[in-house]
């Protein structure tokens, strides 16, 4: 007889139904539970749709954050500004501080480069094995004090002396051993130089005293320190170094070579191309937001708005705010302007277009007007007006603000719905787990009962078969 298998530890645990006596399908519990789980599947599907919407909100949030980041980076007159220069870069290098430097034209002439005090010694055959002797080097510091460097027998070579000099960083002196390339028998020499340039850093090497060397060790040639001499607009100026940081406000000049008699120009202008590039980048980022909104709102009979943001109020609100910002009147000292006056307009498809030629012409004609339209200006009577960048920052701030910003609140709303579904799913799962256990217990008891009835019925049948026949009367 087919029977029910029950694991130890109690009825209903580890049950497997074979060809059960009830005649019901062996997977009857699984079938019932699958039917019971249909609402769970629908809840998971709804949660999946909300998750897809959440991903789209994250996407539009990232696009708006890119706009805000760019606005913050270029939202002031100083940060928006870029400068360019034109000069003889073979003679001077130029670095501009755009917050200080002003457009202008300057006449320059580098008459003389600044140099530092240096000296070169007599030569030796080998930098390591040639014995210089034991003694000391004495030199006068720029501040008038005297320094001595003592050389013992362990360091009595050119490289040994250079090592001693360079090990004492407090003396402001450095040394290097060079081959003078003369092809003589004693080409190796020691060059000593002070770190600082200019008249105030002038030092002298008054005395060498060495004994027992294979050759005399002395200063063969010496070069004194002196200032750089530069002419600015025809006037001679002395500089202590070859880096001039205060000659022209906001301009650092790196003097590369002397060219006495060669006057040249340094021209500083607003960098129209770079400023245009900054504004174009911002326009591209705004267009990415607009394109996302347009794509989400492109609907037809097959569109499933339960999975997208199509027709969502947040997109309509955001697009309206962008349009309103572009059309705002902006106060400048030249009157009220709009960014449209600079060359920024909406196209038929709703995207923004920057007319670069018009924008660059406005920059060239009146940079101050363009800067004030974009970033506002400080009025003489006090207070600052808001420019296009300020309005954009307000827009992005209110859109992204925690916790009540347009996109933040939408995301929080979707997250709340997903959490609610999760709680309902968890509750339903616990109920189904209990129900499945109860069903298994019931079917196990039913199978046991039917099995006992069948066993009793078979016993009765057997008794009936073995009973003696009763004779029929009549």
Secondary structure as UniProt FT lines:
FT   TURN            8..9
FT   TURN            11..12
FT   TURN            21..22
FT   TURN            26..27
FT   HELIX           28..36
FT   HELIX           38..74
FT   HELIX           77..80
FT   STRAND          83..86
FT   TURN            89..91
FT   STRAND          92..96
FT   TURN            98..100
FT   STRAND          104..112
FT   STRAND          115..121
FT   TURN            127..129
FT   STRAND          134..140
FT   TURN            142..143
FT   STRAND          146..151
FT   HELIX           153..155
FT   HELIX           158..167
FT   HELIX           169..171
FT   STRAND          173..179
FT   STRAND          188..197
FT   HELIX           199..201
FT   STRAND          204..211
FT   STRAND          219..223
FT   STRAND          228..232
FT   TURN            233..234
FT   STRAND          235..239
FT   STRAND          243..248
FT   TURN            249..250
FT   STRAND          251..255
FT   TURN            260..261
FT   STRAND          264..270
FT   HELIX           272..296
FT   TURN            301..302
FT   TURN            305..307
FT   TURN            310..311
FT   HELIX           313..326
FT   STRAND          330..332
FT   TURN            333..334
FT   STRAND          335..337
FT   HELIX           339..342
FT   STRAND          344..346
FT   TURN            348..349
FT   STRAND          352..354
FT   HELIX           356..365
FT   HELIX           367..375
FT   TURN            380..381
FT   HELIX           388..400
FT   TURN            402..404
FT   HELIX           406..466
//
